[in-house]
């Protein structure tokens, strides 16, 4: 509520209701819930969008008007009631029963929408973070949603700093004992590139505007109302918040190496996606530490293939600093990570398995019934690509592999596409032998994949062949051969150098050309025809272009032809019996119309005679 619109009588009545609700003696828990919700609604209604002073008298001792004094007195009474309500929320947060914690979480989420600019905003935000970190879903969900909406609706400021600092304290004190969904809320933090040296056009327009003498005097008196936050202050605050974000992600990565594999997959997914989002703003010191931590994570055999793919995407995003800066400290050799990706591709593209089917049932813990569902999925946290897949959708469902293995397979393939795109396709200079090994291994896996995945992998290999034309010899077709001094193709090689992919041909094309899927048959035929023309191409002839292949995007093909999404493309052909049944009424109608037409013609002929 704004001060100019505030009615002292109305405000006094609302504060009186707060006093009455606070002094009421309640024995029933249901009545207590109604009472606290009424108090929260009144506070949300009367809390202003500015901070108020806790002292009634001015600093200079000037006597104030009676109306102003009455408003400030009522505001101080409101502040006392608000402080008492925050203490009550803290007590509810410390209760052991999840129902009492859920009540406090709902009340705290209500206040987040109106009280973030009021006094004790840092206390309220820290309290919301504590509620959001609870294990129970019904306790954490209201504050998680409120925090995400709050961070998504404004640029970096004091409230963002308070939220990030509270999460950093939890990570420092409890290491990896944190709800992964609260790390997912950090993805809603909005940052901007602040240019310190850009001219302020607003101030220049105000200076150059022609005004009368009295208008200039009025503008001078109104300078306080036109005050804006200085750019240097915004840049410093943003740098401080980003430093805390990267420290959170670094600590989570290091601490996750000692926890169970299932929890490691769930907690690393939002942390690594946050690294991808904020990677262009990382500083030099944290860049080196993050690269070291990611390499240690990839060296460990404990993480799942999904976690390794997430880490490889984060490595590729951090390594993109090379394209903008010339400093030698930023340059990273990605050859080691290429070998890890080469080994991860077969496992990532095979059908997902239910990891819980051979494990004994875990004993039930004391507490809320829905504790197990509070931290999301058990196998994969989705893709880091904002275009293809979202980790939030994957984490939101429990027992994901058992419920829908086809969709989980699609998530993993999306991760492979994203990783190959960043680590191989987007790089400027890579050895042809290494790229050929990736192309041959991806094509090798198309035989064991469903049609929509095989088409997306073939589209990706076509993009790689366009980027590195020397690898197109693999896609020509034929049979494998042995090149003197190199050997034959090794499909089970553990590194790109010993695979000898340049000695192989895309024999799987003949397999896909006989597929039951009509679109896969067309793509395989187009691919074979295109690269057969390239093999016959000579200098001076027009460039070979296939618009059908160039229009295929790996992500779009994977989305459009995925049967687990509910749509089957292309539409299956209509059975012949059904076609005959549909054609019979049409044929009967045509015969009846012909008979009626002939009868009408005979009648007209008889009339003429």
LINWOGI-V496493 format. One record per residue. RES is the residue in three letters. PSI is psi in degrees with one decimal (NA if undefined). NEAR is the number of other ideal C-beta (glycine too) atoms within 8 Angstrom. D_FIRST is the distance of its C-alpha to the first C-alpha in Angstrom with 1 decimal. Layout:
RES PSI NEAR D_FIRST
RES PSI NEAR D_FIRST
This chain:
UNK 135.6 10 0.0
UNK 151.3 7 3.8
UNK -37.8 8 6.6
UNK -25.9 4 8.7
UNK 3.3 6 7.1
UNK 127.8 11 6.8
UNK 122.9 6 10.0
UNK -36.4 10 12.0
UNK -44.0 6 14.1
UNK -43.5 8 11.6
UNK -39.1 14 10.0
UNK -37.5 9 13.7
UNK -39.9 8 14.8
UNK -39.9 11 12.6
UNK -35.2 13 13.8
UNK -38.7 8 17.2
UNK -38.4 10 17.2
UNK -43.5 13 16.5
UNK -42.4 9 19.5
UNK -42.0 8 21.6
UNK -36.1 11 21.2
UNK -34.5 9 21.9
UNK 0.2 6 25.0
UNK 139.0 7 26.4
UNK 124.4 4 29.7
UNK 133.9 7 30.1
UNK -29.5 4 33.3
UNK 139.0 6 32.8
UNK -37.3 5 31.2
UNK -40.1 6 29.9
UNK -33.4 9 28.1
UNK -40.2 9 26.6
UNK -44.7 9 25.2
UNK -40.5 8 23.6
UNK -46.3 11 22.2
UNK -35.7 11 20.7
UNK -36.6 9 19.1
UNK -43.7 10 17.5
UNK -42.8 12 16.2
UNK -39.8 12 14.8
UNK -39.1 9 13.1
UNK -42.4 12 11.5
UNK -41.4 15 10.3
UNK -27.2 12 9.1
UNK -35.1 8 7.0
UNK -9.0 11 5.6
UNK 127.4 12 6.0
UNK 168.7 11 4.3
UNK 34.4 8 6.5
UNK 164.6 7 9.1
UNK 144.9 6 11.7
UNK 156.9 11 12.4
UNK 146.4 5 15.9
UNK -3.2 6 17.8
UNK 141.1 4 19.9
UNK -36.9 6 19.4
UNK 145.5 4 22.2
UNK 163.8 6 22.3
UNK -32.0 3 24.8
UNK 0.6 4 27.0
UNK 12.8 6 27.1
UNK 137.6 5 26.0
UNK 134.5 3 25.0
UNK 162.9 8 21.5
UNK 159.5 5 20.7
UNK -40.4 6 20.2
UNK -43.5 7 16.7
UNK -40.8 8 15.5
UNK -40.5 10 17.4
UNK -40.0 9 15.9
UNK -43.4 12 12.2
UNK -34.8 12 13.6
UNK -42.4 9 15.7
UNK -35.8 12 13.0
UNK -38.0 10 11.1
UNK -37.4 11 14.5
UNK -41.5 9 15.2
UNK -39.8 14 12.2
UNK -39.7 11 13.6
UNK -43.2 8 17.0
UNK -36.9 13 16.2
UNK -41.6 14 14.7
UNK -40.2 9 17.9
UNK -38.1 9 20.0
UNK -36.5 11 18.6
UNK -38.9 12 19.4
UNK -37.8 8 22.9
UNK -39.9 9 23.3
UNK -36.9 12 22.6
UNK -38.7 9 25.2
UNK -40.1 8 27.7
UNK -33.0 12 27.3
UNK -28.2 11 28.0
UNK -5.5 5 31.2
UNK 154.6 9 32.5
UNK -28.3 2 35.6
UNK 131.2 6 35.0
UNK -26.3 11 33.3
UNK -40.2 6 31.6
UNK -38.4 9 29.7
UNK -39.1 15 28.8
UNK -36.5 12 27.7
UNK -46.1 11 25.3
UNK -35.8 13 23.8
UNK -41.2 17 23.6
UNK -40.5 9 21.8
UNK -40.4 13 19.1
UNK -38.3 16 18.9
UNK -34.6 13 18.7
UNK -43.8 11 15.7
UNK -27.5 12 13.7
UNK -26.2 15 15.0
UNK -19.3 11 13.0
UNK -20.9 10 9.5
UNK 14.5 13 10.7
UNK -15.2 11 13.2
UNK 0.7 7 11.6
UNK 179.1 14 10.9
UNK 151.3 8 13.9
UNK 35.1 9 17.0
UNK -35.1 13 16.3
UNK -35.5 8 20.1
UNK -42.8 8 20.7
UNK -43.5 14 18.6
UNK -39.0 15 20.3
UNK -36.7 10 23.7
UNK -39.0 13 23.2
UNK -37.7 15 22.5
UNK -39.7 15 25.7
UNK -40.6 11 27.7
UNK -41.5 16 26.8
UNK -21.1 15 27.6
UNK 3.0 10 31.0
UNK 156.0 13 32.1
UNK -33.5 10 35.3
UNK 139.0 14 34.3
UNK -44.4 10 32.9
UNK -18.6 10 30.6
UNK -43.4 13 29.1
UNK -30.0 18 28.7
UNK -44.3 9 27.8
UNK -44.0 12 24.1
UNK -31.8 15 23.2
UNK -43.9 12 25.6
UNK -41.7 9 23.9
UNK -40.2 13 20.4
UNK -40.5 17 21.9
UNK -43.4 10 23.8
UNK -36.5 9 20.9
UNK -44.7 13 18.9
UNK -32.2 14 22.0
UNK -18.0 7 22.9
UNK 2.8 5 19.8
UNK 159.6 8 19.8
UNK 179.5 6 22.6
UNK 134.0 12 23.9
UNK -162.2 8 21.6
UNK -36.7 8 21.0
UNK -39.9 11 19.7
UNK -40.9 12 22.9
UNK -39.4 13 24.9
UNK -40.9 12 23.6
UNK -46.6 14 24.5
UNK -39.5 14 27.9
UNK -39.1 9 28.7
UNK -41.4 12 28.1
UNK -37.6 14 30.4
UNK -38.6 11 32.9
UNK -38.5 8 33.1
UNK -43.1 13 33.8
UNK -38.6 13 36.5
UNK -36.7 7 38.1
UNK -38.5 6 38.2
UNK 5.8 8 39.1
UNK -118.4 7 40.8
UNK 4.6 11 41.0
UNK 69.7 4 39.6
UNK 146.2 13 36.4
UNK 122.4 12 35.0
UNK -26.5 14 36.0
UNK -24.5 14 32.9
UNK -28.6 16 30.6
UNK -31.0 15 32.8
UNK -28.5 12 32.3
UNK -22.6 12 28.5
UNK -17.4 14 29.4
UNK -13.0 9 30.8
UNK -1.3 9 27.3
UNK 128.4 11 26.9
UNK 124.3 9 26.8
UNK 161.6 11 29.0
UNK 151.0 7 30.3
UNK 108.9 4 33.4
UNK 118.9 8 32.3
UNK 112.6 6 35.0
UNK -25.0 7 35.3
UNK 2.8 3 37.9
UNK 141.5 5 36.4
UNK 140.7 4 35.9
UNK 101.2 6 32.4
UNK -29.1 6 32.8
UNK -45.2 6 29.5
UNK -37.4 7 30.7
UNK -38.8 9 34.1
UNK -37.5 8 33.0
UNK -35.4 9 31.1
UNK -39.0 6 34.3
UNK -9.4 5 36.7
UNK 133.2 6 34.9
UNK 125.2 2 36.8
UNK 155.4 7 34.9
UNK 169.8 5 36.0
UNK -44.4 6 36.3
UNK -30.7 6 33.3
UNK -37.3 8 31.2
UNK -39.1 9 32.2
UNK -40.8 8 31.2
UNK -39.3 8 27.7
UNK -36.3 10 27.4
UNK -37.9 7 28.5
UNK -23.2 6 25.8
UNK 11.1 8 23.1
UNK -31.6 8 24.3
UNK -36.5 5 21.5
UNK -20.6 5 18.9
UNK 6.0 7 21.4
UNK 139.9 5 21.9
UNK 159.2 4 22.3
UNK 134.0 5 23.4
UNK 146.2 6 27.1
UNK -38.8 9 29.2
UNK -37.1 7 31.3
UNK -40.9 8 28.4
UNK -43.8 11 27.2
UNK -41.3 10 30.9
UNK -41.3 8 31.4
UNK -41.0 12 28.4
UNK -39.9 12 29.5
UNK -40.7 8 33.0
UNK -41.9 9 32.0
UNK -41.6 14 30.1
UNK -36.8 12 33.0
UNK -41.7 10 35.4
UNK -37.7 12 33.7
UNK -46.0 13 33.7
UNK -32.4 14 37.4
UNK -39.4 10 38.1
UNK -49.1 15 36.5
UNK -38.3 13 38.7
UNK -42.9 12 41.7
UNK -37.9 11 41.5
UNK -41.3 15 40.9
UNK -44.0 15 44.0
UNK -41.8 8 46.2
UNK -26.1 11 45.1
UNK -16.1 14 45.5
UNK -13.2 11 49.3
UNK 1.8 5 49.9
UNK 177.1 9 48.0
UNK 157.1 5 49.3
UNK -39.6 8 49.9
UNK -47.4 8 47.5
UNK -32.1 11 44.6
UNK -41.9 15 45.5
UNK -40.9 16 45.2
UNK -37.3 14 41.8
UNK -25.6 15 40.3
UNK -23.7 17 42.0
UNK -53.7 18 40.9
UNK -29.9 16 37.2
UNK -43.1 14 38.3
UNK -32.4 15 40.9
UNK -35.4 13 38.7
UNK -37.4 13 36.2
UNK -40.3 14 39.2
UNK -40.0 11 40.1
UNK -44.0 7 36.6
UNK 10.1 12 36.3
UNK -38.1 12 40.1
UNK -12.7 6 40.1
UNK 13.0 6 37.9
UNK 147.7 12 40.0
UNK 174.8 7 41.8
UNK -44.5 8 45.6
UNK -48.8 6 45.7
UNK -26.8 12 43.5
UNK -46.1 12 45.3
UNK -40.4 9 48.6
UNK -39.0 9 47.3
UNK -40.5 16 45.7
UNK -38.6 12 48.9
UNK -42.6 8 50.9
UNK -39.0 11 48.8
UNK -36.0 13 48.9
UNK -40.0 10 52.7
UNK -37.1 9 53.1
UNK -39.6 15 51.1
UNK -27.2 13 53.4
UNK -25.1 5 56.5
UNK 139.6 8 55.8
UNK -7.0 3 57.4
UNK -40.4 6 54.8
UNK 153.7 13 51.9
UNK 168.2 9 52.0
UNK -30.2 9 52.8
UNK -43.7 14 49.2
UNK -40.1 13 48.0
UNK -38.7 13 50.6
UNK -39.9 15 49.7
UNK -44.1 15 46.0
UNK -36.8 14 47.3
UNK -36.7 15 49.6
UNK -40.1 16 46.8
UNK -40.0 15 44.8
UNK -45.0 16 48.0
UNK -36.9 14 48.5
UNK -40.7 11 44.9
UNK -31.6 15 45.4
UNK -9.6 10 48.8
UNK -3.3 12 47.5
UNK -24.2 12 46.9
UNK -30.1 9 50.6
UNK -18.4 4 50.0
UNK -22.8 5 47.8
UNK 150.6 6 49.1
UNK -3.1 2 52.7
UNK 139.5 7 52.6
UNK -23.7 4 55.1
UNK -24.0 6 52.8
UNK -17.5 10 50.6
UNK 134.5 7 53.5
UNK 138.8 9 54.1
UNK 115.7 5 57.1
UNK 6.2 11 56.1
UNK -37.1 7 59.6
UNK -40.5 8 59.1
UNK -27.1 12 56.0
UNK -39.8 14 58.0
UNK -37.3 11 60.5
UNK -43.3 11 57.9
UNK -39.6 15 56.5
UNK -36.9 14 60.1
UNK -25.1 9 60.6
UNK -20.0 12 57.4
UNK -48.7 13 57.9
UNK -42.7 9 60.4
UNK -35.7 7 58.4
UNK -28.7 13 55.1
UNK -4.4 13 56.8
UNK 164.8 8 58.6
UNK 134.9 6 57.3
UNK 147.2 11 54.7
UNK 150.6 6 55.9
UNK 108.8 8 54.2
UNK -17.0 9 54.2
UNK -4.2 8 53.4
UNK -25.9 7 56.4
UNK 1.1 3 58.9
UNK 143.6 7 56.7
UNK 155.0 3 56.8
UNK 133.3 4 53.8
UNK 144.0 5 51.5
UNK 143.4 4 51.2
UNK 136.0 4 48.0
UNK 158.4 5 45.7
UNK 142.6 3 44.0
UNK -151.3 7 40.3
UNK 150.1 11 38.4
UNK -36.1 3 40.4
UNK 29.5 9 38.5
UNK -38.2 11 38.7
UNK -27.6 5 41.3
UNK 4.6 8 39.1
UNK -16.9 14 36.2
UNK 10.3 10 37.6
UNK -151.3 13 38.9
UNK 166.2 12 42.2
UNK -17.2 11 45.5
UNK -52.1 11 47.5
UNK 144.7 14 45.6
UNK 17.1 15 42.2
UNK -160.7 15 42.8
UNK 153.0 11 43.1
UNK -9.1 12 41.6
UNK 126.9 11 41.8
UNK -16.3 4 38.6
UNK -41.8 4 40.9
UNK -65.2 11 43.1
UNK 157.5 12 41.5
UNK 137.5 8 38.4
UNK -24.5 14 38.7
UNK -39.8 8 35.7
UNK -35.0 9 37.6
UNK -36.3 17 40.6
UNK -17.2 17 38.9
UNK -9.0 7 37.1
UNK 134.3 10 40.4
UNK 153.9 8 42.7
UNK 50.9 8 46.5
UNK -41.9 14 46.1
UNK -41.5 14 49.8
UNK -32.9 8 51.2
UNK -43.0 6 49.0
UNK 90.5 8 49.5
UNK -30.2 10 51.8
UNK -42.5 10 52.0
UNK -37.5 11 48.3
UNK -36.5 14 48.5
UNK -40.9 12 51.6
UNK -37.5 14 49.6
UNK -42.7 13 47.0
UNK -40.8 15 49.8
UNK -37.7 15 51.4
UNK -37.6 15 48.2
UNK -41.0 17 48.1
UNK -44.4 12 51.7
UNK -44.0 15 51.1
UNK -41.0 13 48.2
UNK -45.2 13 50.2
UNK -35.9 14 53.3
UNK -43.8 11 51.3
UNK -38.7 12 49.9
UNK -24.6 14 52.9
UNK -56.4 13 55.7
UNK -34.9 10 54.8
UNK -6.8 8 52.4
UNK 153.3 8 54.8
UNK -46.3 3 57.0
UNK 115.4 3 60.3
UNK 148.9 10 61.5
UNK 141.9 5 65.1
UNK -35.1 10 66.4
UNK -39.0 10 67.9
UNK -44.8 12 64.5
UNK -38.4 13 62.8
UNK -36.4 13 65.8
UNK -40.6 14 65.4
UNK -44.5 16 61.8
UNK -43.7 15 62.8
UNK -37.3 13 65.8
UNK -37.6 14 63.8
UNK -42.7 13 61.1
UNK -32.8 14 63.8
UNK -34.5 9 65.6
UNK -10.8 13 62.6
UNK -24.5 13 62.2
UNK -32.0 8 65.1
UNK 7.0 7 63.3
UNK 157.8 11 60.0
UNK 166.2 8 58.8
UNK -41.7 11 59.2
UNK -34.3 13 55.6
UNK -40.6 14 55.6
UNK -39.6 13 59.1
UNK -39.3 15 58.1
UNK -38.5 14 55.1
UNK -38.1 16 57.3
UNK -37.2 14 59.9
UNK -38.4 14 57.4
UNK -42.0 14 56.3
UNK -34.8 12 60.0
UNK -39.9 12 60.5
UNK -38.4 10 57.7
UNK -37.8 15 59.3
UNK -34.0 14 62.7
UNK -36.3 7 61.2
UNK -38.0 6 59.7
UNK 88.0 9 62.9
UNK -23.0 6 65.8
UNK -17.5 7 68.4
UNK -3.0 13 67.0
UNK -16.0 10 67.8
UNK -26.7 8 71.4
UNK -34.3 15 70.0
UNK 1.1 15 68.7
UNK -41.4 12 72.0
UNK 163.3 11 73.4
UNK -140.3 5 76.8
UNK 155.9 5 77.8
UNK 148.7 9 77.2
UNK 174.7 7 79.8
UNK 120.0 8 80.9
UNK 131.5 9 80.7
UNK 131.0 4 83.3
UNK -6.1 3 82.1
UNK -39.4 8 78.6
UNK -170.9 7 79.2
UNK 169.7 9 77.6
UNK 134.3 10 74.0
UNK 102.3 9 72.6
UNK -14.3 7 69.8
UNK 22.6 4 69.0
UNK 149.1 10 68.8
UNK -4.7 7 66.2
UNK 159.3 9 65.8
UNK -28.9 13 66.0
UNK -36.1 7 69.1
UNK 3.9 8 71.3
UNK -30.3 14 70.2
UNK 49.6 13 72.4
UNK -23.7 14 70.2
UNK -11.7 11 72.1
UNK 2.4 12 75.1
UNK 164.7 11 73.4
UNK 163.0 10 72.7
UNK 76.2 12 70.2
UNK -18.0 10 72.4
UNK -16.0 10 69.4
UNK -39.6 12 69.1
UNK -31.5 8 72.2
UNK -45.3 9 70.5
UNK -24.3 14 67.3
UNK -14.1 10 69.4
UNK 15.9 6 70.6
UNK 156.3 10 67.2
UNK -19.5 2 66.2
UNK 119.6 7 62.9
UNK -37.4 6 63.7
UNK -39.1 11 61.0
UNK -37.9 12 62.1
UNK -42.4 12 65.7
UNK -40.4 9 64.7
UNK -43.4 14 62.8
UNK -39.9 13 65.8
UNK -43.1 9 68.2
UNK -40.0 11 66.2
UNK -43.5 14 65.9
UNK -42.5 11 69.6
UNK -41.6 9 70.6
UNK -48.4 11 68.4
UNK -19.0 14 69.7
UNK -39.7 10 73.2
UNK -37.6 9 73.0
UNK -37.9 10 71.6
UNK -26.3 8 74.6
UNK 0.2 6 76.9
UNK 141.2 7 75.1
UNK 160.6 5 77.1
UNK 137.3 3 76.3
UNK -16.3 3 76.1
UNK 158.8 5 75.0
UNK 150.2 3 71.6
UNK 138.4 3 68.8
UNK 121.8 8 68.3
UNK 132.8 5 64.9
UNK 105.0 9 63.7
UNK -30.9 6 60.5
UNK -41.3 8 60.2
UNK -38.8 12 60.0
UNK -25.9 8 57.8
UNK -9.7 6 55.2
UNK 118.3 12 54.9
UNK 135.6 7 51.9
UNK -43.4 13 52.0
UNK -41.8 12 48.4
UNK -41.4 8 48.6
UNK -42.2 13 51.9
UNK -35.5 17 50.6
UNK -44.4 9 47.6
UNK -32.5 8 49.5
UNK 16.1 11 52.6
UNK 113.1 11 51.1
UNK -20.0 9 52.2
UNK -14.1 8 49.8
UNK -6.3 7 46.9
UNK -17.7 3 48.4
UNK 138.9 5 50.1
UNK 116.3 6 53.8
UNK 136.1 7 54.9
UNK 167.5 6 57.3
UNK 137.6 5 57.7
UNK 148.1 5 60.7
UNK 148.6 4 63.8
UNK 132.7 7 64.6
UNK 151.6 6 67.6
UNK -37.8 6 70.9
UNK -39.9 6 71.2
UNK -36.5 8 67.7
UNK -43.2 9 68.6
UNK -39.0 8 71.8
UNK -35.4 7 70.0
UNK -31.3 9 67.5
UNK -21.9 8 70.4
UNK -48.9 8 72.5
UNK -37.5 7 70.5
UNK -41.3 8 70.3
UNK -40.4 8 74.1
UNK -40.6 8 74.8
UNK -39.3 8 72.7
UNK -41.6 8 74.6
UNK -42.5 8 77.9
UNK -40.3 8 77.0
UNK -37.1 8 75.9
UNK -41.9 8 79.1
UNK -44.6 8 81.2
UNK -37.3 8 79.4
UNK -40.7 8 79.8
UNK -39.8 8 83.5
UNK -41.4 8 84.1
UNK -38.7 8 82.4
UNK -39.8 8 84.6
UNK -39.0 8 87.7
UNK -41.0 8 86.8
UNK -39.0 8 86.4
UNK -41.0 8 89.7
UNK -37.3 7 91.5
UNK -38.7 6 90.1
UNK -38.1 5 91.5
UNK NA 4 94.9
